[in-house]
Amino acid sequence: MKKIVAIIIIAILAIGAYFGFRFYSKNYGNNVAKEGFVLIPHNAPMKQVMDSIRPYLSNVESFEAVANDKALAENIKAGRYEIKSGTNNSDLVNMIKAGNQTPNNFRIKDFDDVYQMIGRVSRKTELDSVRFAKDLNAIAIEKGFNNAEDLKKFFFNDTYQFFWTVTPKEFFDKFNTDYNEFWNAERVAKEKQSGLSRDQIYALASIVYKESGGKKDEQKTIAGLYLNRYKKGMKLQSDPTVIYAINKASNFTKQIKRIYYKDLKAPSPYNTYANAGIPPGPICIVDKNSLDAVLNAEQNNYIYMCADPAKFGFHKFTDNDVEHAKNAKAYQDWLNAKQIK
C-alpha cells in the first residue's frame, strides 16, 4: 500500500513539475531568437504587433499565449521597443502594455534650414516629414512667426534623445525649455551690454560656427573679428553667408565647395559681401558655444582672417590688408593645387 501511495505522490509531483516547467518556460524563459527593435504605431491591431515581433521570437505560439493571458490586444501602446536577448514573454508583453519604449539619439547638426532638420528628424519618428512640418508651422504661427524656419533660433546643435512617438509639440517644447534655460539672467545681461539684438547675436553666432567648423578653439577670436568689422562699418565679408545665399536660392539643392568672385554678388540679404551689417537671421542652427563666443568675444584688433592651408580647420588672423592678401593668395594656391573647384 505504501508503495502505491509513493508511486502516486511521485506521479503527481512529476506531473506538477512538468506543468510547472511549461508554465515557467512559457512566461519566464528566454524567448528571444535575435535582438533588434520593433516599431508599433498608434492604433496597431494585434496582428500587426505579431507580424512585427515574430522575426525576433524563438517560439511565436508561447508569446501569443502569454499575450492573450495578459490581454495585450486591449492594451497595446505605440512605441519603439528594444528586444534584448534573454527576455521572456511576460516581460515582452508587459513592456508593450506599459509603453516602456527605448529612446533614440537625435543629432541636431548645423542644418542651414529648419525644414532640412525636419526631414532628418522624421526618419526616426512615427510621423512623416510633411506632418512634422505642418505642425511646426502651426507652432510658429502661434508664436507670432511666419513659419517653422523662423523657429531656427530655438534649436541647438547637439545630440538629444526622443521617443519614436514624439509629437512635433513635444519635440519643440524640449527645445523651447532648453532655449529659456540657456538665456539666463547672466546671458541676458551680456546680451544687453553687447548692443546687439538677439537675432543679430544668433546671426553672428551662426557665422562664427560655420567659419570655425564648430571647433571652440578660435570661436571667440572669430567673434571678436566680426564685431570689429561691424563696429567699423565694414562689410563682414563672410564666405559661409555667400554659400548660404546661393544654397537658399536653390532651395538648398547645391553643394558648393569653393566660392568664386562672381558668387560674391549673389543677390540676398544674407550675403555679407553684397550687404553691410549683420544678416537678418542665422545661416544655420547654432550650438551654445558659438552663442557664448559672441557674448564673450575676444578683445582683439583683427579685421581679416583666412583659412590656413598648413593647419587644416584653422585660420590666420591679421589687422593688416597686405598680410591678408598674402594669406589669401597662399590659400588660393593651395585650392588650385588640390584641384578643388
CORPEHU-V218935 format. One record per residue. N is the residue number from 1. RES is the residue in one letter. PSI is psi in radians with two decimals (none if undefined). NEAR is the number of other ideal C-beta (glycine too) atoms within 12 Angstrom. D_LAST is the distance of its C-alpha to the last C-alpha in Angstrom with 2 decimals. Layout:
# CORPEHU-V218935
N_RES_PSI_NEAR_D_LAST + N_RES_PSI_NEAR_D_LAST
This chain:
# CORPEHU-V218935
1_M_-0.79_7_100.41 + 2_K_-0.63_8_98.23 + 3_K_-0.72_9_96.34 + 4_I_-0.76_10_95.63 + 5_V_-0.75_11_94.47 + 6_A_-0.72_12_92.15 + 7_I_-0.72_13_90.70 + 8_I_-0.75_14_90.16 + 9_I_-0.77_14_88.48 + 10_I_-0.72_14_86.17 + 11_A_-0.75_14_85.33 + 12_I_-0.77_15_84.59 + 13_L_-0.69_14_82.40 + 14_A_-0.77_14_80.58 + 15_I_-0.73_14_80.01 + 16_G_-0.72_15_78.87 + 17_A_-0.68_14_76.54 + 18_Y_-0.89_14_75.13 + 19_F_-0.58_14_74.46 + 20_G_-0.73_16_73.31 + 21_F_-0.72_15_70.78 + 22_R_-0.73_17_69.61 + 23_F_-0.79_20_69.30 + 24_Y_-0.80_20_67.43 + 25_S_-0.72_23_65.08 + 26_K_-0.75_28_64.42 + 27_N_-0.68_27_63.72 + 28_Y_0.01_22_62.66 + 29_G_2.65_24_61.53 + 30_N_2.24_27_57.88 + 31_N_0.46_35_56.61 + 32_V_2.08_29_52.87 + 33_A_-0.60_20_51.63 + 34_K_2.68_18_47.95 + 35_E_2.75_18_45.97 + 36_G_-2.87_21_43.51 + 37_F_2.45_22_43.19 + 38_V_2.28_36_45.08 + 39_L_2.11_28_44.01 + 40_I_1.91_36_47.00 + 41_P_2.92_22_46.35 + 42_H_2.51_17_48.86 + 43_N_0.43_13_51.96 + 44_A_2.32_26_51.29 + 45_P_2.90_16_54.50 + 46_M_-0.61_24_55.96 + 47_K_-0.69_15_54.91 + 48_Q_-0.66_20_51.24 + 49_V_-0.79_35_51.73 + 50_M_-0.74_28_53.42 + 51_D_-0.61_18_50.73 + 52_S_-0.69_29_48.05 + 53_I_-0.31_39_49.94 + 54_R_-0.79_23_51.58 + 55_P_-0.28_17_48.87 + 56_Y_-0.06_29_49.33 + 57_L_2.54_34_53.15 + 58_S_-0.68_25_55.53 + 59_N_1.78_24_58.37 + 60_V_-0.69_23_57.59 + 61_E_-0.72_17_61.28 + 62_S_-0.64_28_62.08 + 63_F_-0.77_39_59.23 + 64_E_-0.65_26_60.37 + 65_A_-0.78_23_63.93 + 66_V_-0.66_33_62.99 + 67_A_-0.71_34_60.82 + 68_N_-0.75_18_63.89 + 69_D_-0.62_19_66.16 + 70_K_0.17_26_63.95 + 71_A_0.81_15_63.37 + 72_L_-0.66_30_59.58 + 73_A_-0.53_20_59.35 + 74_E_-0.06_15_60.76 + 75_N_0.62_20_58.57 + 76_I_2.24_31_55.03 + 77_K_2.32_27_52.39 + 78_A_2.61_28_48.80 + 79_G_3.07_32_46.20 + 80_R_1.96_30_43.96 + 81_Y_2.32_38_46.37 + 82_E_2.21_26_45.77 + 83_I_1.93_34_48.00 + 84_K_2.56_22_48.86 + 85_S_2.42_16_50.78 + 86_G_-0.05_15_54.45 + 87_T_2.43_33_54.73 + 88_N_2.96_28_57.90 + 89_N_-0.73_37_58.61 + 90_S_-0.78_27_60.31 + 91_D_-0.64_26_57.35 + 92_L_-0.81_41_54.90 + 93_V_-0.79_38_57.03 + 94_N_-0.63_24_57.63 + 95_M_-0.79_32_53.91 + 96_I_-0.68_40_53.23 + 97_K_-0.65_27_56.35 + 98_A_-0.23_17_55.44 + 99_G_0.53_20_51.77 + 100_N_1.22_21_50.71 + 101_Q_2.86_28_47.10 + 102_T_2.22_24_44.36 + 103_P_2.82_23_41.59 + 104_N_2.60_25_37.93 + 105_N_2.27_15_35.13 + 106_F_1.99_28_32.77 + 107_R_1.90_21_29.55 + 108_I_1.83_32_28.65 + 109_K_-2.92_23_25.16 + 110_D_1.05_34_23.03 + 111_F_2.40_33_22.86 + 112_D_-0.51_39_21.47 + 113_D_2.47_32_24.36 + 114_V_-0.59_38_27.92 + 115_Y_-0.49_29_27.82 + 116_Q_-0.77_27_24.94 + 117_M_-0.76_38_27.32 + 118_I_-0.75_38_30.19 + 119_G_-0.69_22_28.44 + 120_R_-0.76_23_27.86 + 121_V_-0.74_39_31.32 + 122_S_-0.20_28_33.21 + 123_R_-0.34_17_32.26 + 124_K_0.32_31_34.82 + 125_T_2.81_31_37.46 + 126_E_-0.70_30_40.24 + 127_L_2.55_29_39.13 + 128_D_3.02_18_36.18 + 129_S_-0.56_24_33.31 + 130_V_-0.82_15_35.05 + 131_R_-0.70_20_38.21 + 132_F_-0.78_33_36.45 + 133_A_-0.73_28_34.54 + 134_K_-0.80_22_37.78 + 135_D_-0.66_29_39.76 + 136_L_-0.59_40_37.25 + 137_N_-0.75_25_37.15 + 138_A_-0.70_21_40.95 + 139_I_-0.73_29_40.90 + 140_A_-0.77_27_38.62 + 141_I_-0.68_16_41.01 + 142_E_-0.54_19_43.96 + 143_K_0.08_19_42.45 + 144_G_0.22_10_42.03 + 145_F_3.05_22_38.30 + 146_N_-0.79_16_36.70 + 147_N_-3.07_23_35.01 + 148_A_-0.49_35_33.55 + 149_E_-0.53_31_30.34 + 150_D_-0.12_26_32.69 + 151_L_0.09_39_33.76 + 152_K_-0.70_40_30.45 + 153_K_-0.26_36_32.08 + 154_F_-0.34_34_34.75 + 155_F_2.55_40_32.45 + 156_F_2.50_39_31.39 + 157_N_1.81_32_28.55 + 158_D_-3.13_23_30.75 + 159_T_2.29_14_32.49 + 160_Y_2.86_26_35.60 + 161_Q_2.27_19_38.23 + 162_F_2.76_32_39.47 + 163_F_2.73_30_41.67 + 164_W_-0.52_34_40.56 + 165_T_0.15_28_43.05 + 166_V_2.39_30_41.65 + 167_T_2.78_26_41.97 + 168_P_-0.64_36_39.54 + 169_K_-0.80_19_42.28 + 170_E_-0.69_24_42.75 + 171_F_-0.89_39_39.01 + 172_F_-0.67_34_38.74 + 173_D_-0.63_20_42.03 + 174_K_-0.81_27_40.69 + 175_F_-0.61_34_37.83 + 176_N_-0.72_25_40.16 + 177_T_-0.76_16_42.52 + 178_D_-0.71_23_39.77 + 179_Y_-0.83_26_38.64 + 180_N_-0.59_15_42.24 + 181_E_-0.62_15_42.79 + 182_F_-0.78_31_39.73 + 183_W_1.20_26_40.90 + 184_N_-3.14_16_44.10 + 185_A_-0.68_12_46.36 + 186_E_-0.78_14_44.65 + 187_R_-0.63_24_41.18 + 188_V_-0.66_16_42.67 + 189_A_-0.74_12_44.40 + 190_K_-0.60_22_41.15 + 191_E_-0.80_27_39.54 + 192_K_-0.68_16_42.39 + 193_Q_-0.52_15_42.18 + 194_S_-0.46_27_38.50 + 195_G_0.12_15_39.35 + 196_L_2.66_26_36.44 + 197_S_2.87_18_36.84 + 198_R_-0.66_26_35.88 + 199_D_-0.66_21_33.10 + 200_Q_-0.68_28_31.72 + 201_I_-0.76_40_32.02 + 202_Y_-0.70_40_30.09 + 203_A_-0.79_40_27.34 + 204_L_-0.71_47_27.07 + 205_A_-0.64_50_27.35 + 206_S_-0.64_49_24.40 + 207_I_-0.78_44_22.28 + 208_V_-0.76_50_23.76 + 209_Y_-0.84_41_23.03 + 210_K_-0.74_39_19.32 + 211_E_-0.58_39_18.91 + 212_S_-0.13_35_21.01 + 213_G_0.35_22_19.52 + 214_G_0.00_28_23.12 + 215_K_2.40_23_24.59 + 216_K_-0.46_21_27.85 + 217_D_-0.82_20_27.67 + 218_E_0.03_33_26.11 + 219_Q_-0.75_37_26.79 + 220_K_-0.59_30_29.95 + 221_T_-0.79_31_28.45 + 222_I_-0.74_44_25.51 + 223_A_-0.75_42_28.10 + 224_G_-0.72_30_30.24 + 225_L_-0.86_41_27.51 + 226_Y_-0.55_49_26.73 + 227_L_-0.62_35_30.46 + 228_N_-0.83_27_30.96 + 229_R_-0.75_30_28.54 + 230_Y_-0.79_31_30.19 + 231_K_-0.47_20_33.68 + 232_K_-0.08_17_32.93 + 233_G_0.25_11_31.81 + 234_M_2.65_24_28.28 + 235_K_2.49_22_25.30 + 236_L_-0.61_41_23.70 + 237_Q_1.01_29_20.14 + 238_S_2.12_40_18.59 + 239_D_-0.72_31_14.88 + 240_P_-0.48_39_15.88 + 241_T_-0.54_42_18.20 + 242_V_-0.78_37_15.60 + 243_I_-0.77_35_13.72 + 244_Y_-0.77_40_17.25 + 245_A_-0.77_33_18.28 + 246_I_-0.76_34_15.61 + 247_N_-0.72_29_16.23 + 248_K_-0.69_30_19.94 + 249_A_-0.49_21_19.97 + 250_S_0.24_17_18.60 + 251_N_0.63_13_21.11 + 252_F_0.69_24_18.51 + 253_T_-0.18_13_17.14 + 254_K_2.60_19_13.43 + 255_Q_1.74_12_11.13 + 256_I_2.22_24_8.58 + 257_K_-0.37_15_6.50 + 258_R_2.42_22_5.63 + 259_I_2.34_31_8.38 + 260_Y_2.90_19_9.05 + 261_Y_-0.70_11_12.71 + 262_K_-0.50_12_13.65 + 263_D_-0.41_26_12.96 + 264_L_-0.23_23_15.56 + 265_K_0.14_16_18.21 + 266_A_2.15_29_17.88 + 267_P_1.75_16_21.61 + 268_S_2.46_26_22.57 + 269_P_-0.23_21_25.16 + 270_Y_-0.26_35_22.74 + 271_N_1.87_33_20.32 + 272_T_0.02_36_21.65 + 273_Y_-0.56_30_20.10 + 274_A_-0.35_24_22.09 + 275_N_2.50_25_25.11 + 276_A_2.84_17_27.40 + 277_G_-3.01_27_28.88 + 278_I_2.42_37_27.99 + 279_P_2.77_37_26.37 + 280_P_-0.18_26_29.05 + 281_G_3.06_35_28.27 + 282_P_2.55_43_26.16 + 283_I_0.01_44_22.54 + 284_C_2.97_44_23.23 + 285_I_2.21_40_26.26 + 286_V_2.91_42_27.09 + 287_D_2.96_35_29.05 + 288_K_-0.56_30_32.32 + 289_N_-0.68_28_31.09 + 290_S_-0.68_43_28.70 + 291_L_-0.78_38_31.61 + 292_D_-0.54_28_33.88 + 293_A_-0.68_37_31.44 + 294_V_-0.72_44_31.71 + 295_L_-0.40_36_35.48 + 296_N_0.76_27_35.83 + 297_A_2.54_33_33.21 + 298_E_2.40_23_33.44 + 299_Q_1.84_14_35.29 + 300_N_3.10_22_33.15 + 301_N_0.13_18_32.31 + 302_Y_2.45_32_28.53 + 303_I_-0.04_28_26.60 + 304_Y_2.55_31_23.23 + 305_M_2.63_35_20.89 + 306_C_2.48_34_17.64 + 307_A_2.45_31_15.98 + 308_D_1.87_20_17.71 + 309_P_-0.36_23_15.70 + 310_A_-0.21_15_19.19 + 311_K_1.46_17_20.09 + 312_F_2.29_13_17.46 + 313_G_-0.08_16_18.12 + 314_F_3.05_23_20.21 + 315_H_2.82_31_20.19 + 316_K_2.26_27_21.95 + 317_F_2.55_28_24.36 + 318_T_2.83_24_26.32 + 319_D_0.20_20_28.54 + 320_N_2.13_16_27.92 + 321_D_-0.52_15_25.47 + 322_V_-0.80_12_25.62 + 323_E_-0.66_19_24.77 + 324_H_-0.71_24_21.92 + 325_A_-0.68_16_20.46 + 326_K_-0.76_17_20.76 + 327_N_-0.71_28_19.08 + 328_A_-0.70_26_16.12 + 329_K_-0.71_17_15.73 + 330_A_-0.68_21_16.01 + 331_Y_-0.73_30_13.21 + 332_Q_-0.70_21_10.83 + 333_D_-0.67_16_12.18 + 334_W_-0.75_21_11.59 + 335_L_-0.75_20_7.83 + 336_N_-0.70_14_7.97 + 337_A_-0.61_11_10.62 + 338_K_-0.06_14_8.95 + 339_Q_0.72_9_6.18 + 340_I_2.11_17_3.79 + 341_K_none_11_0.00
